[in-house]
């Protein structure tokens, strides 16, 4: 069972990596924007560290996301980190779709769910 700090680390690592990849930024580029080393971003994405509040706010501003979304622990259940990363990557890509593309993705998902459920 995860304790709270483990849940926060796991959740933030997945979200930061998905946001960074969705924005097509390297770890070095994100590190420069946050005024930290690339190792800090690497450690964050691997779930080895939890960012301080200032860095968390910077990340939210860089990716135009709410701090509430970043701190939500709903993705930190028993699923593997690989699965969480893939799910978060999809969510972040969908957030930036225009209405027409979003409608298309929704139609395709409905078909997918009918087929697999």
N, C-alpha and C positions, 0 to 999 in steps of 0.2 A: 504494500500500500504506500502511496506517495504521501509525504508530508506537504504542508502548504508551500514551503520554499521550493521543493522539487516540482510541484505543479506549476508554480510561477515561472521557474526556469524553463521547463519544458514548453509551456505555452508561449512565452516570449521568444524562445529560440525559433520556434516554427514560424511565428508571425513575422518576425524581423527578416528572416531569410526569404519568406514568400514575398514580402513587400519589396525587398531589395531586388530580387530577381524579376519581379513584375515591372519594376522601374528600369530594368536593364543596367543596374549599377553593380560595380565590382565591390568587394569588401573594402578595398583601398579607397574608392570614391566615397562610399558611405562613411568610412572612418574620417576622411578629410572634412566632410560636412559636419561631423560630430566632434571634431577636434580631439580625436583619440587615435590610437594606432590600429592598424588593420588586425593585429592580434586580438585586440579587445573585441572587435566585431566578430572575428572568428570564434573566440571563446563564447561570446553571447549566442551565436548561431548554433554552437555545439551544446549549449545548455550548461556551460561550466560556470558562468557568472550571471548575475542579475544586474541590469543597468541601474545606476542611481537615478533619482527623480529628474534631475536636469537632463541627463542623456535621454531618458524616456520621453520627455517633452520635446526634445530636439528631433527625435525619430518620428514622433507623431506629426510635428510641423513639416518635416521633410516629405513625408508621405501623405500629408493631408488626411490623417486619420484621427479618430477620437481616442483619447487616453482610456476611456471606458472600454472601447473595443480591444485595446491592447491588453488591458488588465483582466478581461473576461477569461475565466478559466474553463469555459465550456468545451474547449478542445483538449483539455489535459486529462482525459480519462485513460482507460487501459489500452487504447489504440497505439500501435507502433509509431515511432517518430517519423518513419518513412511515410506512413499513411497520412499522418497529420500534416506533413509538409506538402504532400500532393493535394490534400483537401484545401489547405490554406492557399496554395498556389492558384487553384481553380477559383476560389472565392475572390481573390484579389484581381484576377484577370476579368472576372465578370463585372466587378465594380466599375471598370473603366469602359465598358461597352456602350455604344450608343443605343438608343431605343430599338432601332430596327434589328441590330445584331442580338440584343437581349431577347427580343421576341423569337428570333430564329433559334437561339440556344434553348429557350424555354420549350418551344415546340419539339425540339430534338430530345430534350430530357423527358418530356411526357412520353414520347415513343419508346425511349430507352427503359423507362420504368414499367411500361406496359409489357415489354418484351421480357424483362428480368424479374418481374414480380408476379 
